[in-house]
Amino acid sequence: MSENNNQMVSRKGDAASMFLNEVFERVEGKIMGLEQSVQLMGMEQRKEKENLGRLEVSNIKNSDEFRNMIVQLQNDQNHRLEIKVTDLVNRLLTEQEERGRQIEDMRYQIDIKDRMDREKGRQGVEEMRERYN
């Protein structure tokens, strides 16, 4: 009987050992699966950080591009305004010169009319003198 007991104990020990080995293998498999999951999550987190960094850089570039676009629009508006003001000033100067010429022409015409009137007046006086003399 002691041999039978030893064999039973040995079988029970072997069964327990096999059971423990199976449990150990399952636990080991689950731990490996968890480690892989943690590694994948770490890789995804790094990718997300890189993507976030790219988005921030892109946002800064877009912000710079937006600022540059606004500056360009302001420069264009200032240039257009400058051109319009220059055209307006040139037109006003041209009109002033034209008015100055018109005034000079009118003075000249008035001077000529005055001379003609004086000349007619002299001729009229001379005719009167000749008639009465």
DSSP file (Angstrom, degrees, kcal/mol; ACC not computed):
  #  RESIDUE AA STRUCTURE BP1 BP2  ACC     N-H-->O    O-->H-N    N-H-->O    O-->H-N    TCO  KAPPA ALPHA  PHI   PSI    X-CA   Y-CA   Z-CA
    1    1 A M     >        0   0    0      0, 0.0     4,-3.5     0, 0.0     5,-0.3   0.000 360.0 360.0 360.0 -34.0    0.0    0.0    0.0
    2    2 A S  H  >  +     0   0    0      1,-0.2     4,-2.3     2,-0.2     5,-0.1   0.860 360.0  51.4 -66.2 -29.6    2.7    2.4    0.6
    3    3 A E  H  > S+     0   0    0      2,-0.2     4,-2.7     1,-0.2    -1,-0.2   0.916 110.7  48.2 -70.9 -39.6    3.8    1.9   -2.9
    4    4 A N  H  > S+     0   0    0      2,-0.2     4,-3.0     1,-0.2    -2,-0.2   0.905 112.0  49.8 -63.7 -40.7    0.3    2.5   -4.1
    5    5 A N  H  X S+     0   0    0     -4,-3.5     4,-3.0     2,-0.2     5,-0.2   0.912 110.8  49.8 -64.2 -40.4    0.1    5.6   -1.9
    6    6 A N  H  X S+     0   0    0     -4,-2.3     4,-2.7    -5,-0.3    -2,-0.2   0.917 112.0  47.7 -64.9 -40.6    3.4    6.7   -3.3
    7    7 A Q  H  X S+     0   0    0     -4,-2.7     4,-3.0     2,-0.2    -2,-0.2   0.911 113.2  48.4 -66.5 -41.1    2.2    6.2   -6.8
    8    8 A M  H  X S+     0   0    0     -4,-3.0     4,-3.2     2,-0.2     5,-0.2   0.923 114.0  45.9 -64.4 -43.0   -1.1    8.1   -6.1
    9    9 A V  H  X S+     0   0    0     -4,-3.0     4,-2.8    -5,-0.2    -2,-0.2   0.913 113.0  50.6 -65.3 -40.0    0.8   10.9   -4.5
   10   10 A S  H  X S+     0   0    0     -4,-2.7     4,-2.7    -5,-0.2    -2,-0.2   0.917 112.7  46.2 -63.6 -42.5    3.2   10.8   -7.4
   11   11 A R  H  X S+     0   0    0     -4,-3.0     4,-3.1     2,-0.2     5,-0.2   0.925 113.7  48.4 -65.3 -44.1    0.3   10.9   -9.9
   12   12 A K  H  X S+     0   0    0     -4,-3.2     4,-2.9     1,-0.2    -2,-0.2   0.909 112.6  48.9 -62.8 -39.6   -1.4   13.7   -7.9
   13   13 A G  H  X S+     0   0    0     -4,-2.8     4,-2.6    -5,-0.2    -2,-0.2   0.906 112.5  48.0 -64.5 -41.8    1.9   15.6   -7.9
   14   14 A D  H  X S+     0   0    0     -4,-2.7     4,-2.8     2,-0.2    -2,-0.2   0.914 113.4  47.6 -65.0 -42.1    2.3   15.1  -11.6
   15   15 A A  H  X S+     0   0    0     -4,-3.1     4,-3.0     2,-0.2    -2,-0.2   0.923 114.0  46.8 -63.9 -44.2   -1.3   16.2  -12.2
   16   16 A A  H  X S+     0   0    0     -4,-2.9     4,-2.9    -5,-0.2    -2,-0.2   0.903 112.7  50.4 -64.0 -39.5   -0.8   19.2  -10.0
   17   17 A S  H  X S+     0   0    0     -4,-2.6     4,-2.5     2,-0.2    -2,-0.2   0.917 112.3  46.4 -64.5 -43.0    2.5   20.0  -11.7
   18   18 A M  H  X S+     0   0    0     -4,-2.8     4,-2.7     2,-0.2    -2,-0.2   0.909 113.1  49.9 -64.9 -42.1    0.8   19.7  -15.2
   19   19 A F  H  X S+     0   0    0     -4,-3.0     4,-2.8     2,-0.2    -2,-0.2   0.934 112.0  47.6 -61.1 -45.7   -2.0   21.9  -14.0
   20   20 A L  H  X S+     0   0    0     -4,-2.9     4,-3.0     1,-0.2    -2,-0.2   0.890 111.1  51.7 -63.2 -38.8    0.4   24.4  -12.7
   21   21 A N  H  X S+     0   0    0     -4,-2.5     4,-2.8     2,-0.2    -2,-0.2   0.923 111.2  47.3 -62.9 -43.6    2.4   24.3  -15.9
   22   22 A E  H  X S+     0   0    0     -4,-2.7     4,-2.7     2,-0.2    -2,-0.2   0.931 114.2  46.7 -62.5 -45.6   -0.8   24.9  -17.9
   23   23 A V  H  X S+     0   0    0     -4,-2.8     4,-2.9     1,-0.2     5,-0.2   0.924 112.9  50.2 -62.0 -43.1   -1.8   27.8  -15.6
   24   24 A F  H  X S+     0   0    0     -4,-3.0     4,-2.9     1,-0.2    -2,-0.2   0.914 111.0  48.7 -61.3 -43.1    1.7   29.2  -15.9
   25   25 A E  H  X S+     0   0    0     -4,-2.8     4,-2.6     2,-0.2    -2,-0.2   0.902 112.7  48.0 -64.4 -41.6    1.7   28.9  -19.7
   26   26 A R  H  X S+     0   0    0     -4,-2.7     4,-2.6     2,-0.2    -2,-0.2   0.938 114.2  46.1 -63.3 -46.0   -1.7   30.7  -19.8
   27   27 A V  H  X S+     0   0    0     -4,-2.9     4,-2.8     1,-0.2    -2,-0.2   0.916 112.9  50.4 -62.5 -42.6   -0.5   33.4  -17.4
   28   28 A E  H  X S+     0   0    0     -4,-2.9     4,-2.6    -5,-0.2    -1,-0.2   0.909 110.8  49.3 -62.2 -42.0    2.6   33.8  -19.4
   29   29 A G  H  X S+     0   0    0     -4,-2.6     4,-2.5     2,-0.2    -2,-0.2   0.906 112.5  47.6 -62.7 -42.1    0.6   34.1  -22.7
   30   30 A K  H  X S+     0   0    0     -4,-2.6     4,-2.6     2,-0.2    -2,-0.2   0.906 111.4  50.3 -67.0 -39.7   -1.6   36.7  -21.2
   31   31 A I  H  X S+     0   0    0     -4,-2.8     4,-2.7     2,-0.2    -2,-0.2   0.919 111.2  49.0 -63.1 -42.6    1.4   38.6  -19.8
   32   32 A M  H  X S+     0   0    0     -4,-2.6     4,-2.5     2,-0.2    -2,-0.2   0.909 111.2  50.3 -62.7 -41.1    3.0   38.5  -23.3
   33   33 A G  H  X S+     0   0    0     -4,-2.5     4,-2.4     2,-0.2    -2,-0.2   0.905 111.5  48.2 -62.4 -41.1   -0.3   39.7  -24.8
   34   34 A L  H  X S+     0   0    0     -4,-2.6     4,-2.9     2,-0.2    -2,-0.2   0.910 110.5  51.2 -64.7 -42.1   -0.4   42.6  -22.3
   35   35 A E  H  X S+     0   0    0     -4,-2.7     4,-2.6     2,-0.2    -2,-0.2   0.918 111.2  47.9 -61.2 -42.7    3.2   43.5  -23.0
   36   36 A Q  H  X S+     0   0    0     -4,-2.5     4,-2.9     2,-0.2    -1,-0.2   0.916 111.8  50.1 -63.5 -41.9    2.5   43.6  -26.8
   37   37 A S  H  X S+     0   0    0     -4,-2.4     4,-2.7     2,-0.2    -2,-0.2   0.919 111.1  48.8 -62.1 -43.0   -0.6   45.7  -26.1
   38   38 A V  H  X S+     0   0    0     -4,-2.9     4,-2.4     2,-0.2    -2,-0.2   0.910 112.5  48.6 -63.1 -41.9    1.4   48.1  -24.0
   39   39 A Q  H  X S+     0   0    0     -4,-2.6     4,-2.5     2,-0.2    -2,-0.2   0.918 112.2  48.4 -64.1 -43.3    4.1   48.3  -26.7
   40   40 A L  H  X S+     0   0    0     -4,-2.9     4,-2.8     1,-0.2    -2,-0.2   0.915 111.7  49.5 -62.4 -42.4    1.5   48.9  -29.4
   41   41 A M  H  X S+     0   0    0     -4,-2.7     4,-2.4     2,-0.2    -1,-0.2   0.896 110.4  51.0 -63.9 -38.4   -0.2   51.6  -27.2
   42   42 A G  H  X S+     0   0    0     -4,-2.4     4,-2.3     2,-0.2    -2,-0.2   0.915 111.2  47.7 -62.6 -43.3    3.3   53.2  -26.7
   43   43 A M  H  X S+     0   0    0     -4,-2.5     4,-2.5     2,-0.2    -2,-0.2   0.916 112.5  48.8 -64.0 -43.2    3.9   53.2  -30.4
   44   44 A E  H  X S+     0   0    0     -4,-2.8     4,-2.7     1,-0.2    -2,-0.2   0.894 110.3  51.8 -62.8 -39.2    0.5   54.7  -31.1
   45   45 A Q  H  X S+     0   0    0     -4,-2.4     4,-2.5     2,-0.2    -2,-0.2   0.915 109.8  48.7 -64.8 -42.0    1.1   57.3  -28.5
   46   46 A R  H  X S+     0   0    0     -4,-2.3     4,-2.6     2,-0.2    -2,-0.2   0.919 111.9  49.7 -62.2 -42.6    4.4   58.3  -30.1
   47   47 A K  H  X S+     0   0    0     -4,-2.5     4,-2.9     1,-0.2    -2,-0.2   0.915 110.9  49.5 -61.8 -41.9    2.7   58.4  -33.5
   48   48 A E  H  X S+     0   0    0     -4,-2.7     4,-2.7     2,-0.2    -1,-0.2   0.898 110.3  50.5 -64.2 -39.8    0.0   60.7  -32.0
   49   49 A K  H  X S+     0   0    0     -4,-2.5     4,-2.6     2,-0.2    -2,-0.2   0.921 111.7  47.9 -63.3 -42.5    2.6   62.9  -30.5
   50   50 A E  H  X S+     0   0    0     -4,-2.6     4,-2.6     2,-0.2    -2,-0.2   0.929 112.7  48.4 -62.0 -45.1    4.4   63.2  -33.8
   51   51 A N  H  X S+     0   0    0     -4,-2.9     4,-2.6     2,-0.2    -2,-0.2   0.901 111.4  50.1 -62.0 -40.6    1.1   63.9  -35.6
   52   52 A L  H  X S+     0   0    0     -4,-2.7     4,-2.6     2,-0.2    -1,-0.2   0.916 110.1  50.4 -63.8 -42.5    0.3   66.5  -33.0
   53   53 A G  H  X S+     0   0    0     -4,-2.6     4,-2.5     2,-0.2    -2,-0.2   0.914 110.7  49.4 -60.2 -42.6    3.7   68.1  -33.4
   54   54 A R  H  X S+     0   0    0     -4,-2.6     4,-3.1     1,-0.2    -2,-0.2   0.909 110.4  50.6 -62.7 -41.6    3.1   68.2  -37.2
   55   55 A L  H  X S+     0   0    0     -4,-2.6     4,-2.9     2,-0.2    -2,-0.2   0.909 110.1  49.7 -63.2 -40.9   -0.2   69.8  -36.7
   56   56 A E  H  X S+     0   0    0     -4,-2.6     4,-2.4     2,-0.2    -2,-0.2   0.930 113.0  46.2 -63.4 -44.0    1.3   72.4  -34.4
   57   57 A V  H  X S+     0   0    0     -4,-2.5     4,-2.8     2,-0.2    -2,-0.2   0.924 113.8  49.2 -62.6 -43.9    4.0   73.2  -37.0
   58   58 A S  H  X S+     0   0    0     -4,-3.1     4,-3.1     1,-0.2    -2,-0.2   0.902 110.2  51.2 -61.7 -40.9    1.4   73.2  -39.7
   59   59 A N  H  X S+     0   0    0     -4,-2.9     4,-2.5     2,-0.2    -1,-0.2   0.911 110.7  48.2 -62.7 -42.5   -0.7   75.6  -37.7
   60   60 A I  H  X S+     0   0    0     -4,-2.4     4,-2.8     2,-0.2    -2,-0.2   0.923 112.8  48.4 -64.0 -43.3    2.2   77.9  -37.1
   61   61 A K  H  X S+     0   0    0     -4,-2.8     4,-3.3     2,-0.2    -2,-0.2   0.934 112.6  48.2 -61.6 -44.8    3.0   77.8  -40.9
   62   62 A N  H  X S+     0   0    0     -4,-3.1     4,-2.8     1,-0.2    -1,-0.2   0.894 111.2  51.1 -62.3 -38.3   -0.6   78.5  -41.7
   63   63 A S  H  X S+     0   0    0     -4,-2.5     4,-2.7     2,-0.2    -2,-0.2   0.929 112.4  45.7 -64.1 -44.7   -0.6   81.3  -39.2
   64   64 A D  H  X S+     0   0    0     -4,-2.8     4,-3.0     2,-0.2    -2,-0.2   0.917 113.6  49.6 -63.0 -43.0    2.6   82.8  -40.8
   65   65 A E  H  X S+     0   0    0     -4,-3.3     4,-2.6     2,-0.2    -2,-0.2   0.902 111.1  49.9 -62.4 -40.0    1.1   82.4  -44.2
   66   66 A F  H  X S+     0   0    0     -4,-2.8     4,-2.6     2,-0.2    -2,-0.2   0.929 111.6  47.7 -64.4 -44.6   -2.1   84.1  -43.0
   67   67 A R  H  X S+     0   0    0     -4,-2.7     4,-2.7     1,-0.2    -2,-0.2   0.930 112.8  49.1 -61.3 -43.8   -0.1   87.0  -41.6
   68   68 A N  H  X S+     0   0    0     -4,-3.0     4,-2.7     1,-0.2    -2,-0.2   0.896 110.3  51.2 -62.5 -39.2    1.9   87.2  -44.8
   69   69 A M  H  X S+     0   0    0     -4,-2.6     4,-2.6     2,-0.2    -1,-0.2   0.921 111.0  48.0 -63.6 -43.2   -1.3   87.2  -46.8
   70   70 A I  H  X S+     0   0    0     -4,-2.6     4,-2.6     2,-0.2    -2,-0.2   0.923 112.3  49.0 -62.9 -44.0   -2.8   90.0  -44.6
   71   71 A V  H  X S+     0   0    0     -4,-2.7     4,-2.7     2,-0.2    -2,-0.2   0.914 111.7  50.0 -61.1 -42.8    0.4   92.0  -45.0
   72   72 A Q  H  X S+     0   0    0     -4,-2.7     4,-2.7     2,-0.2    -2,-0.2   0.916 110.6  49.1 -62.5 -43.6    0.3   91.5  -48.8
   73   73 A L  H  X S+     0   0    0     -4,-2.6     4,-2.7     2,-0.2    -2,-0.2   0.911 111.7  49.3 -62.0 -42.0   -3.3   92.6  -48.9
   74   74 A Q  H  X S+     0   0    0     -4,-2.6     4,-2.9     2,-0.2    -2,-0.2   0.921 111.3  49.2 -63.0 -43.2   -2.5   95.7  -46.9
   75   75 A N  H  X S+     0   0    0     -4,-2.7     4,-2.6     2,-0.2    -2,-0.2   0.917 111.6  49.3 -61.7 -42.8    0.5   96.5  -49.2
   76   76 A D  H  X S+     0   0    0     -4,-2.7     4,-2.8     2,-0.2    -2,-0.2   0.933 112.3  47.6 -61.5 -45.8   -1.7   96.0  -52.3
   77   77 A Q  H  X S+     0   0    0     -4,-2.7     4,-2.8     1,-0.2    -2,-0.2   0.924 112.7  48.9 -61.8 -44.5   -4.4   98.3  -50.8
   78   78 A N  H  X S+     0   0    0     -4,-2.9     4,-2.6     2,-0.2    -1,-0.2   0.902 112.1  49.4 -62.1 -40.6   -1.8  100.9  -49.9
   79   79 A H  H  X S+     0   0    0     -4,-2.6     4,-2.5     2,-0.2    -2,-0.2   0.929 112.4  47.0 -64.2 -45.0   -0.3  100.7  -53.4
   80   80 A R  H  X S+     0   0    0     -4,-2.8     4,-2.6     2,-0.2    -2,-0.2   0.916 113.4  49.1 -62.6 -42.1   -3.7  101.1  -55.0
   81   81 A L  H  X S+     0   0    0     -4,-2.8     4,-2.8     1,-0.2     5,-0.2   0.914 110.4  50.7 -63.2 -42.3   -4.5  104.0  -52.7
   82   82 A E  H  X S+     0   0    0     -4,-2.6     4,-2.6     2,-0.2    -1,-0.2   0.910 110.7  49.0 -61.8 -42.3   -1.2  105.6  -53.5
   83   83 A I  H  X S+     0   0    0     -4,-2.5     4,-2.7     2,-0.2    -2,-0.2   0.929 112.5  47.6 -63.5 -44.9   -1.9  105.3  -57.2
   84   84 A K  H  X S+     0   0    0     -4,-2.6     4,-2.6     2,-0.2    -2,-0.2   0.911 113.0  48.0 -63.9 -41.8   -5.4  106.8  -56.9
   85   85 A V  H  X S+     0   0    0     -4,-2.8     4,-2.9     2,-0.2     5,-0.2   0.920 112.1  49.8 -64.8 -42.7   -4.1  109.7  -54.8
   86   86 A T  H  X S+     0   0    0     -4,-2.6     4,-2.7    -5,-0.2    -2,-0.2   0.926 111.7  48.3 -61.3 -44.8   -1.3  110.3  -57.3
   87   87 A D  H  X S+     0   0    0     -4,-2.7     4,-2.6     2,-0.2    -2,-0.2   0.919 112.4  49.3 -60.5 -43.6   -3.8  110.2  -60.2
   88   88 A L  H  X S+     0   0    0     -4,-2.6     4,-2.7     2,-0.2    -2,-0.2   0.927 112.0  47.5 -62.4 -45.9   -6.1  112.6  -58.3
   89   89 A V  H  X S+     0   0    0     -4,-2.9     4,-2.6     1,-0.2    -2,-0.2   0.915 112.8  49.5 -62.7 -42.9   -3.2  115.0  -57.5
   90   90 A N  H  X S+     0   0    0     -4,-2.7     4,-2.5    -5,-0.2    -1,-0.2   0.910 111.7  48.8 -62.8 -41.5   -2.1  114.9  -61.2
   91   91 A R  H  X S+     0   0    0     -4,-2.6     4,-2.7     2,-0.2    -2,-0.2   0.920 111.8  48.9 -64.2 -42.9   -5.6  115.6  -62.4
   92   92 A L  H  X S+     0   0    0     -4,-2.7     4,-2.4     2,-0.2    -2,-0.2   0.906 112.1  48.7 -63.7 -40.8   -6.0  118.5  -59.9
   93   93 A L  H  X S+     0   0    0     -4,-2.6     4,-2.5     2,-0.2    -1,-0.2   0.907 111.3  50.0 -65.0 -40.4   -2.7  120.0  -61.1
   94   94 A T  H  X S+     0   0    0     -4,-2.5     4,-2.5     2,-0.2    -2,-0.2   0.927 111.6  48.0 -63.1 -44.6   -3.7  119.6  -64.7
   95   95 A E  H  X S+     0   0    0     -4,-2.7     4,-2.6     2,-0.2    -2,-0.2   0.892 111.2  51.3 -63.0 -39.1   -7.0  121.3  -64.0
   96   96 A Q  H  X S+     0   0    0     -4,-2.4     4,-2.5     2,-0.2    -2,-0.2   0.919 110.7  48.0 -64.6 -43.0   -5.2  124.1  -62.2
   97   97 A E  H  X S+     0   0    0     -4,-2.5     4,-2.3     2,-0.2    -2,-0.2   0.914 112.0  50.2 -62.4 -41.6   -2.8  124.6  -65.1
   98   98 A E  H  X S+     0   0    0     -4,-2.5     4,-2.6     2,-0.2    -2,-0.2   0.917 110.8  48.4 -64.0 -43.1   -5.7  124.7  -67.5
   99   99 A R  H  X S+     0   0    0     -4,-2.6     4,-2.7     1,-0.2    -1,-0.2   0.901 109.6  53.5 -62.9 -40.0   -7.6  127.2  -65.4
  100  100 A G  H  X S+     0   0    0     -4,-2.5     4,-2.4     2,-0.2    -2,-0.2   0.914 110.1  47.2 -60.0 -42.7   -4.4  129.3  -65.3
  101  101 A R  H  X S+     0   0    0     -4,-2.3     4,-2.9     2,-0.2    -2,-0.2   0.903 111.2  51.4 -64.4 -41.4   -4.2  129.2  -69.1
  102  102 A Q  H  X S+     0   0    0     -4,-2.6     4,-2.6     2,-0.2    -2,-0.2   0.910 110.2  49.0 -62.6 -41.1   -7.9  130.1  -69.4
  103  103 A I  H  X S+     0   0    0     -4,-2.7     4,-2.6     2,-0.2    -2,-0.2   0.928 112.1  48.3 -63.6 -44.2   -7.4  133.1  -67.0
  104  104 A E  H  X S+     0   0    0     -4,-2.4     4,-2.6     2,-0.2    -2,-0.2   0.909 111.5  50.5 -62.2 -41.5   -4.3  134.2  -69.0
  105  105 A D  H  X S+     0   0    0     -4,-2.9     4,-2.7     1,-0.2    -2,-0.2   0.920 110.6  49.1 -61.3 -43.3   -6.3  133.9  -72.3
  106  106 A M  H  X S+     0   0    0     -4,-2.6     4,-2.7     2,-0.2    -2,-0.2   0.911 111.2  49.4 -63.9 -41.7   -9.2  135.9  -70.8
  107  107 A R  H  X S+     0   0    0     -4,-2.6     4,-3.0     2,-0.2    -2,-0.2   0.923 111.4  49.7 -61.5 -43.9   -6.7  138.7  -69.6
  108  108 A Y  H  X S+     0   0    0     -4,-2.6     4,-2.6     1,-0.2    -2,-0.2   0.929 112.0  47.3 -60.6 -45.4   -5.2  138.7  -73.1
  109  109 A Q  H  X S+     0   0    0     -4,-2.7     4,-2.6     2,-0.2    -2,-0.2   0.898 112.6  49.5 -63.8 -40.1   -8.6  139.0  -74.7
  110  110 A I  H  X S+     0   0    0     -4,-2.7     4,-2.7     2,-0.2    -2,-0.2   0.915 111.1  50.1 -64.4 -42.0   -9.6  141.8  -72.3
  111  111 A D  H  X S+     0   0    0     -4,-3.0     4,-2.5     2,-0.2    -2,-0.2   0.919 111.4  48.4 -60.7 -43.4   -6.3  143.6  -73.0
  112  112 A I  H  X S+     0   0    0     -4,-2.6     4,-2.8     2,-0.2    -2,-0.2   0.925 112.3  48.4 -63.9 -43.0   -7.0  143.3  -76.7
  113  113 A K  H  X S+     0   0    0     -4,-2.6     4,-3.0     1,-0.2    -2,-0.2   0.908 111.1  51.0 -63.8 -40.4  -10.5  144.6  -76.3
  114  114 A D  H  X S+     0   0    0     -4,-2.7     4,-2.7     2,-0.2    -1,-0.2   0.926 111.8  47.2 -61.7 -44.2   -9.3  147.5  -74.2
  115  115 A R  H  X S+     0   0    0     -4,-2.5     4,-3.1     2,-0.2    -2,-0.2   0.917 112.9  48.9 -62.1 -43.8   -6.7  148.4  -76.9
  116  116 A M  H  X S+     0   0    0     -4,-2.8     4,-2.9     1,-0.2     5,-0.2   0.923 111.6  49.2 -63.9 -42.1   -9.3  148.2  -79.6
  117  117 A D  H  X S+     0   0    0     -4,-3.0     4,-2.7     2,-0.2    -2,-0.2   0.921 113.4  46.7 -62.8 -43.0  -11.7  150.3  -77.5
  118  118 A R  H  X S+     0   0    0     -4,-2.7     4,-2.8     2,-0.2    -2,-0.2   0.912 112.7  49.8 -64.1 -41.3   -8.9  152.9  -76.9
  119  119 A E  H  X S+     0   0    0     -4,-3.1     4,-2.7     2,-0.2    -2,-0.2   0.924 112.5  46.6 -63.8 -42.4   -8.0  152.8  -80.6
  120  120 A K  H  X S+     0   0    0     -4,-2.9     4,-2.9     1,-0.2    -2,-0.2   0.896 111.9  52.3 -64.3 -38.8  -11.6  153.3  -81.6
  121  121 A G  H  X S+     0   0    0     -4,-2.7     4,-2.2    -5,-0.2    -2,-0.2   0.917 110.9  46.4 -63.7 -41.8  -11.9  156.1  -79.1
  122  122 A R  H  X S+     0   0    0     -4,-2.8     4,-2.9     2,-0.2    -2,-0.2   0.911 113.6  48.6 -64.8 -43.4   -8.8  157.8  -80.5
  123  123 A Q  H  X S+     0   0    0     -4,-2.7     4,-2.8     1,-0.2     5,-0.2   0.914 111.3  50.3 -64.5 -39.6  -10.1  157.4  -84.0
  124  124 A G  H  X S+     0   0    0     -4,-2.9     4,-2.1     2,-0.2    -1,-0.2   0.905 111.8  47.7 -64.2 -39.7  -13.5  158.7  -83.0
  125  125 A V  H  X S+     0   0    0     -4,-2.2     4,-2.3     2,-0.2    -2,-0.2   0.913 112.9  48.6 -66.5 -43.1  -11.8  161.8  -81.3
  126  126 A E  H  X S+     0   0    0     -4,-2.9     4,-2.6     2,-0.2    -2,-0.2   0.890 110.8  50.5 -64.9 -40.0   -9.7  162.4  -84.4
  127  127 A E  H  X S+     0   0    0     -4,-2.8     4,-2.2     1,-0.2    -1,-0.2   0.913 110.7  49.6 -63.4 -40.9  -12.7  162.1  -86.7
  128  128 A M  H  X S+     0   0    0     -4,-2.1     4,-2.2    -5,-0.2    -2,-0.2   0.911 111.1  49.3 -64.9 -40.3  -14.5  164.6  -84.6
  129  129 A R  H  X S+     0   0    0     -4,-2.3     4,-1.4     1,-0.2    -2,-0.2   0.906 111.1  49.7 -64.5 -41.9  -11.6  167.0  -84.6
  130  130 A E  H  < S+     0   0    0     -4,-2.6    -1,-0.2     1,-0.2    -2,-0.2   0.875 110.8  49.9 -66.6 -36.2  -11.3  166.7  -88.4
  131  131 A R  H  < S+     0   0    0     -4,-2.2    -1,-0.2     1,-0.2    -2,-0.2   0.915 116.5  40.2 -69.4 -41.7  -15.0  167.4  -88.8
  132  132 A Y  H  <        0   0    0     -4,-2.2    -1,-0.2     1,-0.2    -2,-0.2   0.597 360.0 360.0 -86.6  -9.9  -15.0  170.4  -86.6
  133  133 A N     <        0   0    0     -4,-1.4    -1,-0.2    -5,-0.2    -2,-0.2   0.481 360.0 360.0 -89.7 360.0  -11.7  171.8  -87.9
